[in-house]
């Protein structure tokens, strides 16, 4: 079982226990599919991850420019 969880609010706005949770059974699920689900989850909670760019990173085609690779 895989569970992605995000605290939707900060302790300063009075909603400390408000969470967004995505849980799924990962039995026989390839690692790449788990990664794709993580990317979709991150986008659902407000991030802007480009699925094509994330796939290139997964395949090792794109490196962090700051690391010098």
ZAKEDREN-389609 format. One record per residue (C-alpha): x, y, z; residue number from 1. Coordinates in steps of 0.25 Angstrom, whole numbers. Layout:
[[X, Y, Z], NUM];
...
//
This chain:
[[0, 0, 0], 1];
[[5, 14, -4], 2];
[[0, 26, 2], 3];
[[3, 41, -2], 4];
[[-1, 51, 8], 5];
[[0, 66, 8], 6];
[[-4, 76, 20], 7];
[[-13, 85, 12], 8];
[[-12, 97, 22], 9];
[[-1, 103, 31], 10];
[[-3, 103, 46], 11];
[[-5, 118, 45], 12];
[[-18, 118, 37], 13];
[[-25, 109, 48], 14];
[[-27, 97, 39], 15];
[[-15, 89, 44], 16];
[[-21, 75, 42], 17];
[[-27, 77, 28], 18];
[[-20, 67, 19], 19];
[[-20, 62, 5], 20];
[[-18, 47, 4], 21];
[[-16, 38, -8], 22];
[[-15, 24, -4], 23];
[[-14, 12, -14], 24];
[[-10, -3, -14], 25];
[[3, -4, -21], 26];
[[3, -19, -22], 27];
[[10, -23, -36], 28];
[[11, -8, -39], 29];
[[24, -4, -47], 30];
[[32, 7, -40], 31];
[[30, 16, -52], 32];
[[15, 15, -50], 33];
[[16, 19, -35], 34];
[[25, 31, -40], 35];
[[14, 35, -50], 36];
[[4, 35, -39], 37];
[[13, 43, -30], 38];
[[14, 54, -41], 39];
[[-1, 54, -43], 40];
[[-3, 55, -28], 41];
[[7, 67, -27], 42];
[[0, 74, -38], 43];
[[-14, 72, -32], 44];
[[-9, 79, -19], 45];
[[-4, 91, -26], 46];
[[10, 88, -32], 47];
[[12, 90, -47], 48];
[[21, 78, -51], 49];
[[22, 75, -66], 50];
[[19, 60, -68], 51];
[[28, 60, -80], 52];
[[39, 66, -73], 53];
[[37, 57, -61], 54];
[[38, 45, -70], 55];
[[51, 50, -76], 56];
[[57, 52, -62], 57];
[[52, 37, -59], 58];
[[59, 32, -71], 59];
[[72, 40, -68], 60];
[[71, 49, -80], 61];
[[70, 62, -71], 62];
[[80, 65, -60], 63];
[[80, 76, -50], 64];
[[88, 88, -56], 65];
[[93, 92, -42], 66];
[[100, 79, -40], 67];
[[108, 81, -52], 68];
[[103, 68, -59], 69];
//
